[in-house]
């Protein structure tokens, strides 16, 4: 289990890494404000030094947009290669997939389509299934469990049906299964954590996949809530066997 750094969006990079280290986590999925895809070689070197000091590894980066612009898409894959992570969480435009097929094959880096809830082009399970159908085996899904619940669908069903296409998760729970709601400690509302972890084991979620806690509530001071989420996740993993 790691963390999506968007959880710590109100903190600068140094502060965010200090908090993540304090949480005793070892994996981070960065969003662009904490780690820009336009980073220079010097900035990449400094980032790696900070990660080494905090005993952290990058599990993924996103959510990144993709279009039919093959050269622009390549830059994001090249960034992933240089930074040393294997999964890009993504919001790809429908006309981007021919390009992504080629780049996934060339770089052996995964694209994980992120669902973003009601009104988004990847709102429903069927939308993601249609997007990945007949695409490269490294084009798959980042299941945001909170947004799935906002869309009044079942995250466990998403995991079971997307199966080998599940490369990443943003693990969240929400107060109500409707568009306008807010995050709560995972497992205290609608997310069945034990069933989710059992299903991830059944589908053989990849050992180097990206499993990130993301907590969007209380951005000024999320740490206590995040600790409760991590405790709930650990207990559920134990029960999942």
C-alpha positions in Angstrom: 0.0 0.0 0.0 1.2 3.4 -0.9 -0.3 6.9 -1.2 -1.4 9.2 -4.0 0.4 12.5 -3.2 -2.7 14.4 -4.2 -3.8 13.5 -0.6 -1.1 16.0 0.5 -1.7 18.6 -2.2 -1.7 21.5 0.3 1.9 20.6 1.2 5.1 21.2 -0.8 7.2 18.3 -2.0 9.5 18.3 1.0 6.7 18.5 3.5 4.7 15.8 1.6 7.7 13.4 1.6 8.2 14.0 5.3 4.6 13.1 6.1 4.7 10.0 3.9 7.9 8.8 5.6 6.2 9.5 9.0 3.4 7.3 7.9 5.9 4.5 7.3 4.9 4.0 3.7 7.3 2.9 1.0 5.4 3.7 -2.2 4.1 7.0 -3.6 2.1 7.8 -6.7 2.9 11.4 -7.6 0.6 13.9 -9.2 2.1 16.6 -11.4 2.3 19.4 -8.8 4.7 17.3 -6.7 6.7 15.8 -9.6 6.5 17.4 -13.0 6.8 15.3 -16.2 8.8 18.2 -17.5 11.5 17.7 -14.9 15.1 18.1 -16.0 17.8 15.5 -15.5 19.1 17.5 -12.5 15.6 17.6 -11.0 15.2 13.9 -11.6 18.5 13.3 -9.8 17.4 15.5 -6.8 14.0 13.7 -6.7 15.7 10.3 -6.5 18.0 11.6 -3.7 14.9 12.7 -1.7 13.2 9.4 -2.3 16.2 7.5 -1.2 16.4 9.5 2.0 12.7 8.8 2.7 13.1 5.1 1.7 10.4 5.6 -1.0 9.8 4.3 -4.4 7.5 5.7 -7.1 4.6 3.3 -7.9 2.9 5.4 -10.5 2.3 9.0 -11.7 -0.9 10.7 -12.7 -3.5 11.3 -13.6 -2.0 12.3 -17.0 -3.9 13.1 -20.2 -3.1 11.6 -23.6 -4.2 12.6 -27.1 -3.5 11.5 -30.7 -0.3 13.5 -30.5 2.2 10.6 -30.5 5.2 12.9 -29.8 3.6 14.4 -26.7 2.5 10.9 -25.5 6.1 9.7 -26.0 7.4 12.4 -23.7 5.3 11.0 -20.8 6.5 7.5 -21.4 10.1 8.8 -21.6 9.5 10.5 -18.3 8.3 7.3 -16.7 11.3 5.4 -18.1 13.8 8.1 -16.7 12.0 8.3 -13.3 11.9 4.5 -13.0 8.2 3.7 -12.7 6.1 1.2 -14.6 2.5 2.5 -14.4 1.0 5.8 -15.7 -2.4 6.5 -14.4 -4.3 8.2 -17.2 -7.2 9.9 -18.8 -6.7 9.1 -22.4 -8.7 10.7 -25.2 -10.5 8.2 -27.4 -8.2 9.0 -30.3 -5.1 8.3 -28.2 -5.2 4.5 -28.1 -3.5 3.6 -31.3 -0.5 5.7 -30.1 -0.7 4.2 -26.6 -0.7 0.7 -28.0 2.6 1.4 -29.8 4.2 3.1 -26.8 3.1 0.4 -24.3 4.8 -2.2 -26.5 8.0 -0.1 -27.0 8.5 1.0 -23.4 6.8 -2.0 -21.6 5.1 0.6 -19.4 1.4 0.3 -18.3 -1.4 2.8 -19.0 -4.0 2.6 -16.2 -7.2 4.4 -17.2 -8.6 6.4 -14.2 -12.4 6.6 -13.8 -13.5 10.0 -12.5 -17.1 9.5 -11.6 -20.4 10.8 -12.9 -20.2 12.7 -16.2 -16.7 11.6 -17.0 -16.0 9.6 -20.2 -14.8 6.7 -18.0 -17.7 6.8 -15.6 -19.0 3.3 -15.7 -17.4 -0.1 -15.8 -18.7 -0.6 -19.3 -16.9 2.5 -20.4 -13.5 1.2 -19.2 -14.2 -2.3 -20.6 -15.0 -0.8 -24.0 -11.8 1.4 -23.9 -9.4 -1.5 -23.2 -11.1 -4.1 -25.5 -8.7 -5.4 -28.1 -6.0 -3.0 -26.9 -2.4 -3.8 -25.9 -2.2 -6.0 -22.8 -0.5 -3.1 -20.9 -3.6 -0.8 -21.5 -5.7 -1.3 -18.4 -7.4 0.3 -15.4 -6.7 2.4 -12.4 -9.9 1.8 -10.3 -10.7 4.8 -8.2 -13.0 3.1 -5.7 -14.5 6.4 -4.5 -15.5 7.5 -7.9 -16.9 4.1 -8.6 -19.1 4.5 -5.6 -20.1 8.1 -6.6 -21.3 6.5 -9.9 -23.3 4.0 -7.8 -21.4 1.0 -9.0 -19.5 -1.7 -7.1 -15.6 -1.5 -6.9 -15.3 -5.2 -6.2 -17.2 -6.0 -9.3 -15.0 -3.7 -11.3 -11.9 -5.5 -10.0 -13.4 -8.9 -10.7 -14.5 -8.1 -14.3 -11.5 -6.1 -15.3 -9.2 -8.8 -13.8 -5.9 -8.9 -15.6 -6.4 -5.3 -16.8 -6.3 -3.9 -13.2 -2.9 -2.2 -12.8 -3.6 0.4 -10.2 -6.1 1.5 -7.6 -7.0 4.7 -5.8 -8.5 3.4 -2.6 -11.2 5.7 -1.2 -14.5 5.5 0.5 -17.3 8.1 0.3 -20.1 9.1 2.7 -22.9 8.7 0.1 -23.2 6.8 -3.2 -24.0 9.9 -5.2 -22.2 12.6 -7.2 -21.9 15.2 -4.5 -20.3 13.6 -1.5 -17.0 13.5 0.4 -14.3 11.1 1.4 -14.5 9.2 4.7 -12.1 6.7 6.4 -12.0 3.7 4.2 -14.3 0.8 5.2 -16.6 3.0 7.3 -19.2 3.7 4.6 -19.7 1.8 1.4 -16.3 0.3 0.5 -16.1 -3.4 1.3 -12.3 -3.6 2.0 -12.1 -7.3 2.8 -14.0 -8.3 -0.4 -11.8 -5.9 -2.4 -8.6 -7.4 -1.2 -9.8 -10.9 -1.6 -10.7 -10.1 -5.2 -7.4 -8.5 -5.9 -5.7 -11.6 -4.7 -7.9 -13.8 -6.8 -7.2 -11.8 -10.0 -3.5 -11.8 -9.2 -3.1 -8.1 -9.0 0.5 -7.5 -10.1 3.2 -7.3 -7.3 4.5 -4.2 -8.9 1.1 -2.6 -9.5 0.2 0.7 -7.9 -2.1 0.5 -4.9 -2.5 4.0 -3.5 -4.6 5.3 -0.7 -6.1 8.6 -1.7 -7.9 10.8 0.8 -9.4 14.1 -0.5 -11.1 15.3 2.6 -9.5 17.7 5.1 -6.6 18.7 2.8 -5.2 21.1 5.4 -4.6 18.3 7.9 -5.3 14.8 6.6 -2.7 12.8 8.5 -4.9 11.5 11.4 -7.5 10.4 8.9 -4.9 8.8 6.7 -3.5 6.8 9.7 -7.0 5.5 10.3 -7.3 4.5 6.7 -4.0 2.6 6.8 -5.1 0.8 9.9 -8.3 -0.2 8.3 -6.5 -1.4 5.2 -4.0 -3.5 7.2 -6.9 -5.1 9.2 -8.8 -5.9 6.0 -5.8 -7.4 4.3 -5.3 -9.7 7.4 -9.0 -10.8 7.2 -8.7 -11.3 3.4 -6.2 -14.1 4.1 
